[in-house]
Amino acid sequence: MASFRQLFAEQPETAAGLAGLRDLDAAAELLDRLGARHGIATSAAEIRSHVRRLREEFSTNGELSVEALDGVSGGAQTEISELAFMLSCLGQPAGPGP
């Protein structure tokens, strides 16, 4: 996630496609393609797994570990979609939602 945050900070236009996505699967696929183009070694499956693990950690204990806090910007919410959580981890505004 840190590599994508850095990419989006340096080249904000690369994050433009995230805003219109509806779910984590589509976002993970887009990040996989962006990563391949920009030298970020990851896969859609790894992205989905990472986001779901962080979100589960957040849901289970109501707070994030130091590692998870590093990836999340903004305030905490008690219920947040996987996509909104991922966008928050990337420092991006939430998309249109369901």
Chimera marker file (.cmm) of the C-alpha trace (Angstrom):
<marker_set name="trace">
<marker id="1" x="0.000" y="0.000" z="0.000" r="1" g="1" b="0" radius="0.5"/>
<marker id="2" x="2.852" y="2.366" z="0.778" r="1" g="1" b="0" radius="0.5"/>
<marker id="3" x="4.195" y="2.003" z="-2.771" r="1" g="1" b="0" radius="0.5"/>
<marker id="4" x="0.798" y="2.889" z="-4.228" r="1" g="1" b="0" radius="0.5"/>
<marker id="5" x="0.398" y="5.854" z="-1.851" r="1" g="1" b="0" radius="0.5"/>
<marker id="6" x="3.784" y="7.129" z="-3.004" r="1" g="1" b="0" radius="0.5"/>
<marker id="7" x="2.866" y="6.608" z="-6.668" r="1" g="1" b="0" radius="0.5"/>
<marker id="8" x="-0.422" y="8.475" z="-6.223" r="1" g="1" b="0" radius="0.5"/>
<marker id="9" x="1.303" y="11.316" z="-4.376" r="1" g="1" b="0" radius="0.5"/>
<marker id="10" x="3.879" y="11.706" z="-7.146" r="1" g="1" b="0" radius="0.5"/>
<marker id="11" x="1.480" y="11.047" z="-10.050" r="1" g="1" b="0" radius="0.5"/>
<marker id="12" x="-2.087" y="11.788" z="-8.866" r="1" g="1" b="0" radius="0.5"/>
<marker id="13" x="-3.508" y="11.041" z="-12.303" r="1" g="1" b="0" radius="0.5"/>
<marker id="14" x="-2.647" y="7.353" z="-11.855" r="1" g="1" b="0" radius="0.5"/>
<marker id="15" x="-5.328" y="7.096" z="-9.142" r="1" g="1" b="0" radius="0.5"/>
<marker id="16" x="-8.066" y="8.616" z="-11.296" r="1" g="1" b="0" radius="0.5"/>
<marker id="17" x="-9.671" y="5.270" z="-12.178" r="1" g="1" b="0" radius="0.5"/>
<marker id="18" x="-10.182" y="4.258" z="-8.543" r="1" g="1" b="0" radius="0.5"/>
<marker id="19" x="-12.961" y="6.759" z="-7.875" r="1" g="1" b="0" radius="0.5"/>
<marker id="20" x="-15.427" y="5.102" z="-10.250" r="1" g="1" b="0" radius="0.5"/>
<marker id="21" x="-14.992" y="1.529" z="-9.043" r="1" g="1" b="0" radius="0.5"/>
<marker id="22" x="-17.710" y="-0.310" z="-7.158" r="1" g="1" b="0" radius="0.5"/>
<marker id="23" x="-15.892" y="-3.076" z="-5.258" r="1" g="1" b="0" radius="0.5"/>
<marker id="24" x="-12.611" y="-4.341" z="-3.902" r="1" g="1" b="0" radius="0.5"/>
<marker id="25" x="-12.174" y="-6.911" z="-6.672" r="1" g="1" b="0" radius="0.5"/>
<marker id="26" x="-12.273" y="-4.275" z="-9.408" r="1" g="1" b="0" radius="0.5"/>
<marker id="27" x="-9.949" y="-2.008" z="-7.433" r="1" g="1" b="0" radius="0.5"/>
<marker id="28" x="-7.481" y="-4.830" z="-6.799" r="1" g="1" b="0" radius="0.5"/>
<marker id="29" x="-7.417" y="-5.670" z="-10.516" r="1" g="1" b="0" radius="0.5"/>
<marker id="30" x="-6.783" y="-2.010" z="-11.387" r="1" g="1" b="0" radius="0.5"/>
<marker id="31" x="-4.001" y="-1.758" z="-8.793" r="1" g="1" b="0" radius="0.5"/>
<marker id="32" x="-2.479" y="-4.952" z="-10.158" r="1" g="1" b="0" radius="0.5"/>
<marker id="33" x="-2.309" y="-3.392" z="-13.640" r="1" g="1" b="0" radius="0.5"/>
<marker id="34" x="-1.014" y="-0.070" z="-12.301" r="1" g="1" b="0" radius="0.5"/>
<marker id="35" x="1.593" y="-1.880" z="-10.241" r="1" g="1" b="0" radius="0.5"/>
<marker id="36" x="2.818" y="-3.805" z="-13.280" r="1" g="1" b="0" radius="0.5"/>
<marker id="37" x="3.199" y="-0.553" z="-15.243" r="1" g="1" b="0" radius="0.5"/>
<marker id="38" x="5.017" y="1.250" z="-12.442" r="1" g="1" b="0" radius="0.5"/>
<marker id="39" x="7.271" y="-1.478" z="-11.058" r="1" g="1" b="0" radius="0.5"/>
<marker id="40" x="5.222" y="-2.365" z="-7.981" r="1" g="1" b="0" radius="0.5"/>
<marker id="41" x="5.441" y="-6.114" z="-7.515" r="1" g="1" b="0" radius="0.5"/>
<marker id="42" x="2.049" y="-7.344" z="-6.318" r="1" g="1" b="0" radius="0.5"/>
<marker id="43" x="-1.019" y="-9.172" z="-7.522" r="1" g="1" b="0" radius="0.5"/>
<marker id="44" x="-4.753" y="-8.578" z="-7.282" r="1" g="1" b="0" radius="0.5"/>
<marker id="45" x="-5.010" y="-11.572" z="-4.929" r="1" g="1" b="0" radius="0.5"/>
<marker id="46" x="-2.334" y="-10.137" z="-2.620" r="1" g="1" b="0" radius="0.5"/>
<marker id="47" x="-4.055" y="-6.746" z="-2.584" r="1" g="1" b="0" radius="0.5"/>
<marker id="48" x="-7.461" y="-8.259" z="-1.743" r="1" g="1" b="0" radius="0.5"/>
<marker id="49" x="-5.940" y="-10.434" z="0.980" r="1" g="1" b="0" radius="0.5"/>
<marker id="50" x="-4.024" y="-7.519" z="2.508" r="1" g="1" b="0" radius="0.5"/>
<marker id="51" x="-7.057" y="-5.217" z="2.574" r="1" g="1" b="0" radius="0.5"/>
<marker id="52" x="-9.319" y="-7.915" z="4.004" r="1" g="1" b="0" radius="0.5"/>
<marker id="53" x="-6.757" y="-8.780" z="6.691" r="1" g="1" b="0" radius="0.5"/>
<marker id="54" x="-6.394" y="-5.134" z="7.721" r="1" g="1" b="0" radius="0.5"/>
<marker id="55" x="-10.152" y="-4.609" z="7.707" r="1" g="1" b="0" radius="0.5"/>
<marker id="56" x="-10.705" y="-7.751" z="9.778" r="1" g="1" b="0" radius="0.5"/>
<marker id="57" x="-8.102" y="-6.572" z="12.262" r="1" g="1" b="0" radius="0.5"/>
<marker id="58" x="-9.908" y="-3.249" z="12.474" r="1" g="1" b="0" radius="0.5"/>
<marker id="59" x="-13.330" y="-4.898" z="12.872" r="1" g="1" b="0" radius="0.5"/>
<marker id="60" x="-12.173" y="-7.431" z="15.458" r="1" g="1" b="0" radius="0.5"/>
<marker id="61" x="-10.602" y="-5.134" z="17.995" r="1" g="1" b="0" radius="0.5"/>
<marker id="62" x="-11.977" y="-1.734" z="17.010" r="1" g="1" b="0" radius="0.5"/>
<marker id="63" x="-8.548" y="-0.307" z="16.481" r="1" g="1" b="0" radius="0.5"/>
<marker id="64" x="-5.678" y="-0.766" z="14.106" r="1" g="1" b="0" radius="0.5"/>
<marker id="65" x="-2.172" y="-1.980" z="14.778" r="1" g="1" b="0" radius="0.5"/>
<marker id="66" x="0.747" y="0.370" z="14.198" r="1" g="1" b="0" radius="0.5"/>
<marker id="67" x="1.206" y="-1.269" z="10.765" r="1" g="1" b="0" radius="0.5"/>
<marker id="68" x="-2.449" y="-0.784" z="9.875" r="1" g="1" b="0" radius="0.5"/>
<marker id="69" x="-2.514" y="2.790" z="11.156" r="1" g="1" b="0" radius="0.5"/>
<marker id="70" x="0.338" y="3.551" z="8.787" r="1" g="1" b="0" radius="0.5"/>
<marker id="71" x="-1.953" y="2.637" z="5.909" r="1" g="1" b="0" radius="0.5"/>
<marker id="72" x="-5.108" y="4.464" z="6.918" r="1" g="1" b="0" radius="0.5"/>
<marker id="73" x="-5.810" y="8.161" z="6.628" r="1" g="1" b="0" radius="0.5"/>
<marker id="74" x="-8.752" y="10.005" z="8.072" r="1" g="1" b="0" radius="0.5"/>
<marker id="75" x="-11.061" y="9.096" z="10.937" r="1" g="1" b="0" radius="0.5"/>
<marker id="76" x="-12.191" y="5.645" z="11.968" r="1" g="1" b="0" radius="0.5"/>
<marker id="77" x="-15.641" y="4.365" z="11.097" r="1" g="1" b="0" radius="0.5"/>
<marker id="78" x="-17.365" y="1.438" z="12.763" r="1" g="1" b="0" radius="0.5"/>
<marker id="79" x="-18.616" y="-0.067" z="9.471" r="1" g="1" b="0" radius="0.5"/>
<marker id="80" x="-16.806" y="0.526" z="6.233" r="1" g="1" b="0" radius="0.5"/>
<marker id="81" x="-16.893" y="-1.321" z="2.923" r="1" g="1" b="0" radius="0.5"/>
<marker id="82" x="-13.807" y="-3.177" z="1.727" r="1" g="1" b="0" radius="0.5"/>
<marker id="83" x="-13.433" y="-0.707" z="-1.148" r="1" g="1" b="0" radius="0.5"/>
<marker id="84" x="-13.826" y="2.366" z="1.070" r="1" g="1" b="0" radius="0.5"/>
<marker id="85" x="-11.343" y="0.879" z="3.525" r="1" g="1" b="0" radius="0.5"/>
<marker id="86" x="-8.838" y="0.225" z="0.732" r="1" g="1" b="0" radius="0.5"/>
<marker id="87" x="-9.263" y="3.747" z="-0.664" r="1" g="1" b="0" radius="0.5"/>
<marker id="88" x="-8.713" y="5.138" z="2.802" r="1" g="1" b="0" radius="0.5"/>
<marker id="89" x="-5.523" y="3.076" z="3.114" r="1" g="1" b="0" radius="0.5"/>
<marker id="90" x="-4.389" y="4.603" z="-0.177" r="1" g="1" b="0" radius="0.5"/>
<marker id="91" x="-5.249" y="8.154" z="0.895" r="1" g="1" b="0" radius="0.5"/>
<marker id="92" x="-7.923" y="8.406" z="-1.808" r="1" g="1" b="0" radius="0.5"/>
<marker id="93" x="-11.486" y="9.696" z="-1.526" r="1" g="1" b="0" radius="0.5"/>
<marker id="94" x="-14.234" y="7.087" z="-1.371" r="1" g="1" b="0" radius="0.5"/>
<marker id="95" x="-15.896" y="6.131" z="-4.625" r="1" g="1" b="0" radius="0.5"/>
<marker id="96" x="-19.607" y="6.159" z="-5.414" r="1" g="1" b="0" radius="0.5"/>
<marker id="97" x="-20.347" y="3.060" z="-3.338" r="1" g="1" b="0" radius="0.5"/>
<marker id="98" x="-23.124" y="0.540" z="-3.968" r="1" g="1" b="0" radius="0.5"/>
<link id1="1" id2="2" r="1" g="1" b="0" radius="0.2"/>
<link id1="2" id2="3" r="1" g="1" b="0" radius="0.2"/>
<link id1="3" id2="4" r="1" g="1" b="0" radius="0.2"/>
<link id1="4" id2="5" r="1" g="1" b="0" radius="0.2"/>
<link id1="5" id2="6" r="1" g="1" b="0" radius="0.2"/>
<link id1="6" id2="7" r="1" g="1" b="0" radius="0.2"/>
<link id1="7" id2="8" r="1" g="1" b="0" radius="0.2"/>
<link id1="8" id2="9" r="1" g="1" b="0" radius="0.2"/>
<link id1="9" id2="10" r="1" g="1" b="0" radius="0.2"/>
<link id1="10" id2="11" r="1" g="1" b="0" radius="0.2"/>
<link id1="11" id2="12" r="1" g="1" b="0" radius="0.2"/>
<link id1="12" id2="13" r="1" g="1" b="0" radius="0.2"/>
<link id1="13" id2="14" r="1" g="1" b="0" radius="0.2"/>
<link id1="14" id2="15" r="1" g="1" b="0" radius="0.2"/>
<link id1="15" id2="16" r="1" g="1" b="0" radius="0.2"/>
<link id1="16" id2="17" r="1" g="1" b="0" radius="0.2"/>
<link id1="17" id2="18" r="1" g="1" b="0" radius="0.2"/>
<link id1="18" id2="19" r="1" g="1" b="0" radius="0.2"/>
<link id1="19" id2="20" r="1" g="1" b="0" radius="0.2"/>
<link id1="20" id2="21" r="1" g="1" b="0" radius="0.2"/>
<link id1="21" id2="22" r="1" g="1" b="0" radius="0.2"/>
<link id1="22" id2="23" r="1" g="1" b="0" radius="0.2"/>
<link id1="23" id2="24" r="1" g="1" b="0" radius="0.2"/>
<link id1="24" id2="25" r="1" g="1" b="0" radius="0.2"/>
<link id1="25" id2="26" r="1" g="1" b="0" radius="0.2"/>
<link id1="26" id2="27" r="1" g="1" b="0" radius="0.2"/>
<link id1="27" id2="28" r="1" g="1" b="0" radius="0.2"/>
<link id1="28" id2="29" r="1" g="1" b="0" radius="0.2"/>
<link id1="29" id2="30" r="1" g="1" b="0" radius="0.2"/>
<link id1="30" id2="31" r="1" g="1" b="0" radius="0.2"/>
<link id1="31" id2="32" r="1" g="1" b="0" radius="0.2"/>
<link id1="32" id2="33" r="1" g="1" b="0" radius="0.2"/>
<link id1="33" id2="34" r="1" g="1" b="0" radius="0.2"/>
<link id1="34" id2="35" r="1" g="1" b="0" radius="0.2"/>
<link id1="35" id2="36" r="1" g="1" b="0" radius="0.2"/>
<link id1="36" id2="37" r="1" g="1" b="0" radius="0.2"/>
<link id1="37" id2="38" r="1" g="1" b="0" radius="0.2"/>
<link id1="38" id2="39" r="1" g="1" b="0" radius="0.2"/>
<link id1="39" id2="40" r="1" g="1" b="0" radius="0.2"/>
<link id1="40" id2="41" r="1" g="1" b="0" radius="0.2"/>
<link id1="41" id2="42" r="1" g="1" b="0" radius="0.2"/>
<link id1="42" id2="43" r="1" g="1" b="0" radius="0.2"/>
<link id1="43" id2="44" r="1" g="1" b="0" radius="0.2"/>
<link id1="44" id2="45" r="1" g="1" b="0" radius="0.2"/>
<link id1="45" id2="46" r="1" g="1" b="0" radius="0.2"/>
<link id1="46" id2="47" r="1" g="1" b="0" radius="0.2"/>
<link id1="47" id2="48" r="1" g="1" b="0" radius="0.2"/>
<link id1="48" id2="49" r="1" g="1" b="0" radius="0.2"/>
<link id1="49" id2="50" r="1" g="1" b="0" radius="0.2"/>
<link id1="50" id2="51" r="1" g="1" b="0" radius="0.2"/>
<link id1="51" id2="52" r="1" g="1" b="0" radius="0.2"/>
<link id1="52" id2="53" r="1" g="1" b="0" radius="0.2"/>
<link id1="53" id2="54" r="1" g="1" b="0" radius="0.2"/>
<link id1="54" id2="55" r="1" g="1" b="0" radius="0.2"/>
<link id1="55" id2="56" r="1" g="1" b="0" radius="0.2"/>
<link id1="56" id2="57" r="1" g="1" b="0" radius="0.2"/>
<link id1="57" id2="58" r="1" g="1" b="0" radius="0.2"/>
<link id1="58" id2="59" r="1" g="1" b="0" radius="0.2"/>
<link id1="59" id2="60" r="1" g="1" b="0" radius="0.2"/>
<link id1="60" id2="61" r="1" g="1" b="0" radius="0.2"/>
<link id1="61" id2="62" r="1" g="1" b="0" radius="0.2"/>
<link id1="62" id2="63" r="1" g="1" b="0" radius="0.2"/>
<link id1="63" id2="64" r="1" g="1" b="0" radius="0.2"/>
<link id1="64" id2="65" r="1" g="1" b="0" radius="0.2"/>
<link id1="65" id2="66" r="1" g="1" b="0" radius="0.2"/>
<link id1="66" id2="67" r="1" g="1" b="0" radius="0.2"/>
<link id1="67" id2="68" r="1" g="1" b="0" radius="0.2"/>
<link id1="68" id2="69" r="1" g="1" b="0" radius="0.2"/>
<link id1="69" id2="70" r="1" g="1" b="0" radius="0.2"/>
<link id1="70" id2="71" r="1" g="1" b="0" radius="0.2"/>
<link id1="71" id2="72" r="1" g="1" b="0" radius="0.2"/>
<link id1="72" id2="73" r="1" g="1" b="0" radius="0.2"/>
<link id1="73" id2="74" r="1" g="1" b="0" radius="0.2"/>
<link id1="74" id2="75" r="1" g="1" b="0" radius="0.2"/>
<link id1="75" id2="76" r="1" g="1" b="0" radius="0.2"/>
<link id1="76" id2="77" r="1" g="1" b="0" radius="0.2"/>
<link id1="77" id2="78" r="1" g="1" b="0" radius="0.2"/>
<link id1="78" id2="79" r="1" g="1" b="0" radius="0.2"/>
<link id1="79" id2="80" r="1" g="1" b="0" radius="0.2"/>
<link id1="80" id2="81" r="1" g="1" b="0" radius="0.2"/>
<link id1="81" id2="82" r="1" g="1" b="0" radius="0.2"/>
<link id1="82" id2="83" r="1" g="1" b="0" radius="0.2"/>
<link id1="83" id2="84" r="1" g="1" b="0" radius="0.2"/>
<link id1="84" id2="85" r="1" g="1" b="0" radius="0.2"/>
<link id1="85" id2="86" r="1" g="1" b="0" radius="0.2"/>
<link id1="86" id2="87" r="1" g="1" b="0" radius="0.2"/>
<link id1="87" id2="88" r="1" g="1" b="0" radius="0.2"/>
<link id1="88" id2="89" r="1" g="1" b="0" radius="0.2"/>
<link id1="89" id2="90" r="1" g="1" b="0" radius="0.2"/>
<link id1="90" id2="91" r="1" g="1" b="0" radius="0.2"/>
<link id1="91" id2="92" r="1" g="1" b="0" radius="0.2"/>
<link id1="92" id2="93" r="1" g="1" b="0" radius="0.2"/>
<link id1="93" id2="94" r="1" g="1" b="0" radius="0.2"/>
<link id1="94" id2="95" r="1" g="1" b="0" radius="0.2"/>
<link id1="95" id2="96" r="1" g="1" b="0" radius="0.2"/>
<link id1="96" id2="97" r="1" g="1" b="0" radius="0.2"/>
<link id1="97" id2="98" r="1" g="1" b="0" radius="0.2"/>
</marker_set>
